[in-house]
Amino acid sequence: MIEKTFDNWKLMIDAALDKVLPSPDTQPELLHKAMRYAVFPGGKRIRPLLVLSAAVTIDRLRKGTDTSVNDNNMTYSPKNLEGLFKRSMPSAVSIELIHSYSLIHDDLPSMDNDDYRRGLPAVHKAFGEAEAILAGDALISLAFEAVSGEGACELMGPEASVRIINEIAFASGSQGMVGGQVMDIAQVCPDTEIKYVERLSDLKTGALIRAAIRCGAIAAGANNKELAVLTRFGSLFGRAFQVRDDIKDIDEKGPFTFPAVLGEEEAALYGLELLSSAIDALQPYKRESTELLFLANAALRFS
């Protein structure tokens, strides 16, 4: 049942992305086609789903599960979610656009040099390297436009809007995702190997995942205690997500991966420990965080 809920949420996310992206016949057409090509068809939409799931968790804490949750599957009806999703969707869209830009740049010859993404030619193979770089640049700007526009700020409120913009900016910058990307392409490992890989993972992958959860929580009005619990979950989820990704693509990764440093079996065990700790972190809100727990178990399978 919860899978169907997420399918419906992904349709809403895609509709919101479609609305914010310029149409392919808007000048300059090639740029806008490349931007849309990078975003559609999307992957699992894990990050925007985390935004919405975190918002739902906090909203349940506000309203109480007895009156706002379906007794069978702990999910809201679309009517109950409408206002909450309007407030949290700008963050979901913004973070997915940031993620999409990062994939464009990751695939470039100067980075990972990948010719394919999700079974299709990478953006630089389909549109040329220069157009791919510019499409990525444009997606960054669009991400902040989506979360800072007048409509988005009215929905979220000025204080929450500023906090969310800051969260996304920090998570995607030199002390977040971009910093991790720099570490990933380094020629030498200047630190203890496992510590270096953990730091790389926490920046390149974990920062945006953690920000997704925090932004959803902030949009729903989380207090400091609630935000701390969800932040802890997000940090553990993000690192475990990278462990799982490293294991899945073990033959395609460089030297700074968990399997390369720990070995595949030990890396899988480490991932399971992280997953267990992430689930434990949500124990105070176990009843209210059904979707977050489901995403953790579904996205972080190590078998």
Buried (B, 14 or more C-beta within 10 A) or exposed (E): EBEEBBEEBBEBBBEBBEEBBBEBEEEEEBBBBBBBBBBEEBEEBBBBBBBBBBBBBBBBBBBEBEEBBEEEEBBBEEEBBEEBBBBBBBBBBBBBBBBBBBBBBBBBEEBBEBEEBEEEEBBBBBBBBEBBBBBBBBBBEBBBBBBBBEEBBEBBBEEBBEBBBEBBBBBBEEEBBBBBBEBBEEEEBEEEEEEBBBBBBBBBBBBBBBBBBBBBBBBBBBEEEBBEBBBBBBBBBBBBBBBBBBBEEBEEBEEBBBBBBBEBEEBBBBBBEBBEBBBEBBEEBEBBBBBBBBBBEEBBEBE
